[in-house]
Amino acid sequence: MAFRGMKPGASGLKVHEGIKEFFAKEGYPTKKRNGRWVGFFHGTGHGLGLEIHEEPRFGRTTFKAGQVLTVEPGIYWPGVGGCRIEDVGLITEIGVRKLSRFAQEIEI
């Protein structure tokens, strides 16, 4: 879902909010429960360059060609577990190119 929304001129915040809405519709809203956050309570990703975590933050950017960002939405739900798959994408003139090439096998 995140990769589909990443292209020059697109809002990172809109992509982030879309993922949050998806989780909520599936029954996992982001909220505080017993004083702790549950659901999708962290950023969708961030810039990747000389530092591991750097600007731009996914939710605070309008995508531009040449940006390299992590794409790491995840969900954490007490009593069920948590999952976050981390990828890297390069914004191109026409969209995004996934740079990570690792197999994504989910084990329980």
N, C-alpha and C positions, 0 to 999 in steps of 0.2 A: 504494500500500500504506500509506504513512504517513497520507494523508488519511482512509482508511477507519478507522484506529484512533484518530483524534483526536476525543474527545468528553469532556464533563465527567466527571470521576472516573476516566478511563483513565490508565494509567501511560505516560509518555513513554519510560521505559526499556524497557518491554515492546515498544513500537512500534519503537524503535531496534534492540533485539535481534532482532526479527522480520525486519527488513530485512537485518541482518547474516547471519542464518540463510539467508535467500533467496539472497543472493550466494554463500554457501558451497555450498549445494545446486546452484547453477549452475556450480560449479567454480572460484569465486573467493573462497576463504576469506581472512579478515583474519589476517595473520601477518607476522612479520619474515622477510625474505629478504635475505641478505648484509648484515645490519645495518640494513636500511631497511624500513619498513612498506609493505605492499601490500594491496590490497583496499579495504574500507570502514573506514578508520581515523580518521575524524573524526566529529564530532557530526551528528545528523540535522537539527538546527536550533537556533534560539535565539529569545529574545524580541526584539521589534522595537518601538521606541518613539522616544524622543528621541535615543537613541544607536543606532548601527547594530548593534552586538553587545551585548546586555544580557540580564540574567536575565528569565525563567527559561531555563536551558539545557534543551533538549528531554529529554535522558536523566535529568534530575534533578527532573522536575516531575510532578505529577498535574494533568492539564488542568482548567482552570476556565473557565466562560463569561466572555467578555470579553477573554481573553488573545489577543494577536496574536503569531504566531510565524512565523519562516521555516521552510520545509520544503525541505531541500537535501541529501538523501542523494546520495552519489556513490561511484564506484569508480575506482581507479587501479591499473593492472596493467602492469608493465614488458613491453615488446615488443608490447603490444596498444594501450594508450592509456588515456585517462581520460575520464570524463564526470560532470558534475554539473548537474542542472537545478534552478534555484532558484525557489521559489514562496513565497507568503505566504498564511497562513490565519488566520481569525478563529474562535475557539472560540465556538459559540453554545450555547444551552440544550439543543439536540438533536443537535449534531454539530459540523461545521466548515464554514465557507464559504470557498472559495478566492477570494482577493482579486486575485491576479495574473491578467492576461488576455493575456499575450503568447503568440504561436504557439510551439509547441515542435517545431521542425524540427531533426532531427539530421543534421548533415553530416559526412562522413568525407573 
